[in-house]
């Protein structure tokens, strides 16, 4: 018997058939980590043989990746309220579908768990929708504080 299911990369279900003995979880983790570390360090040996154009491409990639995003210059005006409203409504719709699971034949503790999950999703989604609607109303009323945002 294999016991508890483990992560797919760690589990070696055929170790008994291949090696004649079943490996413990600790042995599987050790061997998998060792194999990954050896492969990582071995590929580093080939870096010296790469062409200069590829090295410049890699340097450019990391420079772009590590450069912080200038939101105002690259994106412009934020649309957080639109996203909050959209996700809030989607989450509330998901809450309704989770609540429909209460009509399936389950025991009372299972129904309580389903209701708890639906309540959590509903509360978080409702808060997101509320904040999104509040931000929309706040931005819709021009005031001295947010006139430059419109």
C-alpha positions in Angstrom: 0.0 0.0 0.0 1.4 3.4 -1.0 -0.2 5.5 1.7 -0.9 9.2 1.3 -0.7 10.6 -2.2 2.4 12.8 -2.6 3.4 15.5 -5.2 3.7 13.9 -8.7 7.4 14.7 -9.1 8.3 13.2 -5.7 6.4 10.0 -5.9 8.1 7.0 -7.5 5.3 4.4 -7.4 7.3 1.8 -9.3 10.5 1.8 -7.2 9.7 -1.7 -5.9 9.3 -3.1 -9.4 12.5 -1.4 -10.7 14.8 -1.5 -7.8 13.5 -4.4 -5.8 12.5 -2.4 -2.8 10.0 0.4 -2.0 11.5 3.8 -1.2 10.4 5.8 1.8 9.1 9.3 1.2 12.3 10.8 2.7 14.4 8.8 0.2 12.2 10.0 -2.7 12.6 13.6 -1.7 16.3 13.3 -1.2 16.9 11.6 -4.6 14.5 14.0 -6.4 16.3 17.1 -4.9 19.7 15.7 -5.6 18.8 15.0 -9.3 17.4 18.5 -9.7 20.4 20.1 -8.1 22.8 18.1 -10.3 20.9 19.0 -13.4 20.9 22.7 -12.4 24.6 22.8 -11.8 25.4 20.8 -14.9 23.6 23.2 -17.2 25.7 26.0 -15.7 28.8 24.5 -17.3 27.4 25.2 -20.7 27.0 29.0 -20.1 30.6 29.6 -21.2 29.8 28.1 -24.6 26.9 30.3 -25.4 27.1 33.1 -28.1 27.5 36.7 -27.1 24.1 37.6 -28.8 22.3 35.1 -26.5 24.1 36.5 -23.4 22.9 40.0 -24.4 19.4 38.7 -24.9 19.4 37.1 -21.4 20.9 40.3 -19.8 18.2 42.4 -21.6 15.5 40.0 -20.3 16.6 40.3 -16.7 17.0 44.0 -16.9 13.4 44.3 -18.2 12.2 41.9 -15.6 13.8 43.7 -12.7 12.8 47.2 -13.8 9.9 48.5 -11.7 6.6 49.3 -13.5 5.8 53.0 -13.8 2.1 52.7 -13.7 1.2 56.3 -14.6 3.5 56.3 -17.6 2.8 52.8 -19.0 -0.9 52.3 -18.1 -2.4 55.7 -17.2 -5.5 56.0 -15.0 -6.1 53.0 -12.8 -9.3 50.9 -13.1 -9.3 49.2 -9.8 -12.9 50.1 -9.1 -14.0 48.4 -12.4 -12.0 45.3 -11.5 -13.3 45.2 -7.9 -16.9 45.4 -9.2 -16.3 42.8 -11.8 -14.7 40.3 -9.4 -17.3 41.1 -6.7 -20.1 40.3 -9.0 -18.4 37.1 -10.3 -17.7 36.0 -6.8 -21.3 36.5 -5.8 -22.5 34.5 -8.7 -20.0 31.8 -7.6 -21.5 32.0 -4.2 -24.9 31.2 -5.5 -23.6 28.1 -7.3 -21.8 26.9 -4.2 -25.0 27.4 -2.2 -26.8 25.2 -4.8 -24.7 22.4 -3.5 -26.7 22.5 -0.2 -29.6 20.9 -2.1 -27.5 17.7 -2.7 -28.0 14.9 -0.2 -25.3 15.4 2.4 -25.0 15.1 6.1 -25.5 18.2 8.3 -21.8 18.7 9.0 -21.1 18.5 5.3 -23.8 21.1 4.6 -22.4 23.3 7.3 -18.9 23.1 5.6 -20.5 24.0 2.2 -22.3 26.9 3.8 -19.1 28.1 5.5 -17.3 28.1 2.1 -20.2 29.9 0.4 -20.4 32.4 3.2 -16.6 33.2 3.0 -16.8 33.6 -0.8 -19.9 35.7 -0.4 -18.4 38.0 2.3 -15.2 38.6 0.4 -17.0 39.2 -2.9 -19.5 41.5 -1.3 -16.8 43.6 0.2 -15.0 43.8 -3.1 -18.2 44.9 -4.8 -19.0 47.5 -2.0 -15.5 49.0 -2.3 -15.7 49.1 -6.1 -19.1 50.8 -6.0 -17.9 53.3 -3.3 -14.9 54.2 -5.4 -17.0 54.6 -8.5 -19.3 57.0 -6.7 -16.4 58.9 -5.2 -14.8 59.3 -8.6 -18.1 60.3 -10.2 -18.4 63.4 -7.9 -15.8 65.9 -9.0 -14.1 67.5 -6.0 -11.0 69.5 -5.5 -9.2 66.4 -4.3 -9.8 64.2 -7.3 -10.5 66.7 -10.1 -7.2 65.9 -11.8 -8.1 62.1 -11.9 -11.0 62.6 -14.3 
